[in-house]
C-alpha cells in the first residue's frame, strides 16, 4: 500500500484520540495543540515536522519515521522511541515532559534536550555522544552501558550515572553535578 504524501500543512487543536491521524508521509507539517494520547501514529513518516504543545503520551509510534522532528512544550510520557524506525532518526526536545520515555539502544548522536523533564526515562545502551541536556531534570533516568562521550550535562540536575557502566570520555559536568557520578559509592560530599 502506497502512503499518501502530505506537505506544508498545519493541524491545530485536533483530537486524534477518536479518529487517528491518516497513515502518510508528512513533510514540513506543524502539529499545534493536538492530542495523540494513547493513539496511533504507527507506520507514519514525519520529516522536518514540528509538534508544539501536543500530548503524545503512550501513543503507538511503532515503525514510524522521525527525521528532523522537533517537539516543543509537548507531553511524551511513556513513549517508546525504540519502537520507531531508527533509520534517519533525528529528534530535538524543548520544554517537554518525557517521563518514563524509552530510548533503548537508539543512535542519538547530537540530540538536544532543553529544559525537559526526563524522569525515569531509559537510555540503556543508547548512543548519546555529543548530546546536550540543557537545564534538564534527569531524576531516576536509566543510564546503563550508555555512550555519553562528549555529552554536555553541565546544567542537568538530579542524575546518577555510574562511570564504570557508561562511556563518559570528555563528557561535561558542573562541579555540583559530579556528585551524580559518585552515588554508587554511598559517600557524602560536603
Secondary structure as GFF3:
##gff-version 3
##sequence-region A 1 190
A	DSSP	beta_strand	4	7	.	.	.	ID=ss1
A	DSSP	beta_strand	10	12	.	.	.	ID=ss2
A	DSSP	beta_strand	24	27	.	.	.	ID=ss3
A	DSSP	beta_strand	30	32	.	.	.	ID=ss4
A	DSSP	beta_strand	45	47	.	.	.	ID=ss5
A	DSSP	beta_strand	50	52	.	.	.	ID=ss6
A	DSSP	beta_strand	65	67	.	.	.	ID=ss7
A	DSSP	beta_strand	69	72	.	.	.	ID=ss8
A	DSSP	three_ten_helix	81	83	.	.	.	ID=ss9
A	DSSP	beta_strand	91	94	.	.	.	ID=ss10
A	DSSP	beta_strand	112	114	.	.	.	ID=ss11
A	DSSP	beta_strand	132	134	.	.	.	ID=ss12
A	DSSP	three_ten_helix	176	181	.	.	.	ID=ss13
A	DSSP	three_ten_helix	183	185	.	.	.	ID=ss14
###
